[in-house]
Amino acid sequence: MQTRFNPFELRNGAAVVGPLMRDFDFLFHGLAGPTGRHGTSFAPPADIFETQAGLTLQVDLPGHDPKTIEVKVEQGVLTFRSERKAEPNAKENARRLERGFGVYTRSFTLPDTVDATKVEARYEQGVLTLTLPRKEESKPRVIEVKVQG
């Protein structure tokens, strides 16, 4: 005899929904892309701020060697790349490994208002800060009002 599935039905005092949702979370998490663990690629989150001078982009890259951080602008796309390597003998002595390692990379299409030739990058206390200045012609201009006699 077949029974109809009811996700809200209690089995042994617990709803079936909890385990089912965990299965869906696992499935969709896997589809979202690599997580940065186990030596794969990772797209770190970024904060972007806009001022009259231009844009500022900040990304947390703790534990990265500043000498290995690569920032480039090519055909209107800003890309940064860095790699955080695992400790050489980490797996041998570890009881638990949760910190991610691998290649961290992210690309952004620059708006036409950004002067790509003047992009600056600074790495301080584990934070990569990219300064993207506006082109002179796109900066707001104050126009003086002349008073006629």
N, C-alpha and C positions, 0 to 999 in steps of 0.2 A: 504494500500500500504506500502510495506517495503522499508526502505531507507538503503542504505549501510553506515556503520559507517566509517567516515573519521576523524581521530584524529586531523588533521590539519585544519579542517573546523572551521570557526568562527561562534560562536553562541552568539548572543547578544553582539557582539563586542569583545569576548574573545575566545581564542583557548580552545579546550577541553583537550589538552595535560596536562596543569597544574594540574587540579584536578585529572586526571587519574594517573599522576606520583606521586602525593601525596598519592593516594590510594595504589599504588604499594610499595612506600617507607614504608608506615605503615605496609603493609602485610609482607614485607621482614624483616623489623626491628623486628617484633614480632617473626619471625622464627629464628632470630640470637641468641636468648636466653634472659634470664632475664637481666634487666638493673640495678639492685641494688636498685631501688626504691620500696617502699611498702613492705620492709622486705624480699626480696628475695635474691638469691645468685648473686654475681657480680665478674667477672674476670677482675681485674684492669690491665691496660697496664703496661708493664715493659720495662726498658732499660737494655740492657746487653752489657757489655764492656769486651774486652779480652786484657790481658797484658801477659807478659812473666811469671808473678807470678801466673796467673790463670784468673778466671772470676769474674766480679762484676755485681750484679743484683740490680737494684733500682726500687722501687715501691712507688708511692705516696699513703699514707694512712692517710690523714689529719683527725684529730678529733678522732683517735682511741686511746684507752687506751693501752699503751705499755705492760701492764701486761697481756692483753688478746691475744696478738699476739702469735700464735703458729707456730713454724718452725720445720719441721721434714724431715729426709732423711730415706727412706725405699726402699730397693731393687732397688737402683739406681734412685729413683725419689725424687726430692726435692718438698715439698709442704708447702705453708704457708697459714694460715687461721687467720682471724681476724673478729671482728664484730663491727660495729658502730651502736649504738642504737639511736633511735629517742628520742627527749625530751619527758618526761612523759606526759605533757599537750600540746604538740605542735599542735595537731589537733584542740583543743578547741579554741585557740587564734590565729591561723594562718590565714592569708589572702591568702598566697601562699606558698607551700612547693615544692622546687625544688632540695634540696640537698638529695642525696641518702643515704639510711641506709640499714643495713642488713648485711649478711655474705659476706665477701670478701675472695675469695680463688683462688689459682692458683697453678698449678703443672708443673714441668719441668723435663724432662728426662735428667739426668746428663751424660755428655760424660765420657768415660773410663779414660780420663786424669785427672779428678777431684778427689781429696782425700776427700771422703765424711765424713771421721772422723774428719776433721779439718774445716768444714764449720762454719763460724761465722756470727752472725746477730746483727745489730745495728739499733736502731730507734732514729732518730734525726730530730727535726723540721718537723714532719709529713712525713718523708721519711724513708722507711725500706730499709736498704742496707745489702745485703747478699754477703759475701766474700767467694768465692769458690776456694781454692788454688789448684794448680796442684800437682800431685803426683811427688815425686822427680825423679823417673825414666822417666817421660814424659817431664821434663823441658829441654830446650835446653842446650846442654853441649858444652863448648868450648874446643877443643882439641888442645893441644900445638903441634906445629910442631918442631920436633927435627932436628937439623942440624948436619950432620955427618962431622967430621973433615976435 
